[in-house]
Amino acid sequence: MSLSGGAVATDVGETNPPAPPRIRQANSAPRVVMATLRTCASYTRTWPGGSHQSQEDCRPRRSRPGGLGGWSGSRSVGRTFKGTRGDCRCVLPSPTPCRCPAMARPPAPGSVIVPDWHESAEGKECLTCLLRKNRRRVFGLLERPVLPPAVAVDTASYKIFVSGKSGVGKTALVAKLAGLEVPVVHHETTGIQTTVVFWPAKLQVSERVVMFRFEFWDCGESALKKFDHMLPACQEKTDAFLFLFSFTDRASFEDLPGQLTRIAGEAPGVVRMVVGSKFDQYMHTDVPERDLTAFRQAWELPLLRVKSVPGRRLADGRTLDGRAGLADIAHVLNGLAEQLWHQDQVAAGLIPNPTENAPG
């Protein structure tokens, strides 16, 4: 993440606090603050899918229903355990620092970002920079919204990789977030497609407004399998992974543990979120609520739901209603902003990480 605009990315109300990792201040070079490495007596790494666990979580467990997997093997030194949170290799019980930053437990919804601020008078005025004649503006990689001179906000930039099986709606989700037409017919994405989405949000503690710049990277599943350089390019300097499944495709939901391990297993300090697409067809779902509950309990990851239908139109019947479209996807962009801002605050040591104080 990088931030520009003359202020530091902090939400704790301190005077001249240290800058979080990868935050760029005005007229200064990037400043990197290394997160503290924790000492682990049993493992050489954290779980790819969640917070650092105690030794008790290395016990064999039965597989959960619904294809969610489970732990296997004994607790002897040198065995590899496979399960819903990825792989862990046990070592001798000597203090060994984990070679990865501390994972931040996802914050409670609405604890970092004011959830309904975009519906206030101040929020609506700020959203006008994303619209032109009530239609969404499309921004290129080097473009940004033009705000009134009296409105001075910082810009926080993040790279987000969208992952999921072919046909789950990755391109449709990005198009909906950007205010573009949702494709009616599925076509495999060729190569890597990048889309920039801006979203203003107000922080809860400091009550400052921050303009979040999300750069979504979408790559077709066939391209990822055919070209070896595609996945490393998408993973490089990524701030968040969005893992998609379709409510109408059971196989895409059962593939989530494999996706989480394969795509994000080597990036323990990166934000992970799960999005269920085609929620408008929930009456025909192949993924019942009990399986979603079991998945959330196993992985402790935020799970959002989105509809894949085209947005509302203006009076001409052809043009998408930009303001209505922003209201439809506000919960997704607010959720992303909340998780990413919180992760940077924890990594910089500006707020405590609950997992560090957890027993075990």
Disulfide bonds with the S-S distance in Angstrom:
none
